[in-house]
Amino acid sequence: MTVSVGLHVSPEFPAMIERTEVLGGALEADAEAAEKLGRRTEDIARALLDAGVVRAALPQSLGGREFSPRQLTETVERVNYHVASAGWTMLALQLMTGTTAALPFCSMN
């Protein structure tokens, strides 16, 4: 018996890349302040959340974009192009939230 499972490819991807590019200048302008704070500023964190970047790997059932691995990699790459630390943060966040959200919740007895 052959089971064929297709990889979900989000149609939202091109719009996400466009929104990420629009944020590029703001990410770059914010880099020094973020470095001093040791985190993204509130404005940039909100902009990344509003653009959907933060939820790129989450399943649609949890309000995410459910990007394929290739789409997620390219999205993080675009953020990374503008500010490497922001790209790294988005990658780590996606790996943690996406992986955790994809696992079934089970109770421990």
Secondary structure, 3 states (H helix, E strand, C coil): CCCCCCCCCCCCHHHHHHHHHHHHHHHHHHHHHHHHHCCCCHHHHHHHHHHCHHHCCCCHHHCCCCCCHHHHHHHHHHHHHHCHHHHHHHHHHHHHHHHHHHCCCCCCC
